[in-house]
Amino acid sequence: MKAFIIGLIIIAAAVFAIIPREIIGFGLGWGDDVLAFLRGGAPVAAILLGLVAVFIGISDIKDRAEARKEERE
């Protein structure tokens, strides 16, 4: 329950930070900064996820080759 309440507080704080002041009259107006961060971070995240997928694929290929060797013996 404690984690749930803390999560709601953090979500409320994030929404407060993103809301533009012009629309409601309060808020920090960080919406443009958040979008710029997401635009800059998306390619980096895609590269890192792609590298992880490649490493998992290589590991899978090695595991299959090892399983074939064990089946032959």
N, C-alpha and C positions, 0 to 999 in steps of 0.2 A: 504494500500500500504506500509505503514511504517513497519507493522508487517511482510509482505512478504519479504521485503529487509533485515530486521534483521534476519529472518529465513534463508535466503540464506547465509548470512554472517556466521551464526552459523554453518550451514552445511559445508561450505567451511573450517572453522576452525577445525571442527571435522575430516574431510577428511585429512587435512594437518597434524593433530596430529597422525592419524593412518598410514599414508603412511610411509613405511620403507625408510630410507635414501639410502640404497643400490640400490634400483630400479630406482629412479628418480634423486637422488642426493640432495634432500632436503626433509624436513619433520621431524617430531619428533620421529617417530618410536615406537609409543605406541601401535602398533597392538597386540603384545603378551600380554601386560597388559590388553588391552580391552578384549581379549579372556579369559584370566584368570578371570577377573571380571564377565564376562557372565557365565562362567562355575560354578563359586562359587555362583552367584546370582540366577541362574535358579532354583535350588532346593528350595531355600528360597522363591522365588516368587511362585513356585508351591504349597508350603505348605500354604502360605498366601491366595492364590486364592482358594485352597481347603477349608480352614476354612470359607472364605466368602460364598462359595457355600453351605456348611453345614448350616451356619446360615440362609441363604436365604431359604433353604429347610425346616428348622425347622419353620421359620416364615410362610411359605406357608402352612404347615400342620396345624398350629394353626389357620390361617385364614380360612381354609376349615372347620375345626371343629366348629369354631364360626359361619360360614355361615350356617352350618347344624342345629345348635341350633336355629338360628333365623328363619329358614324355618319351623321348627317344631312348633314354637310358633305362 
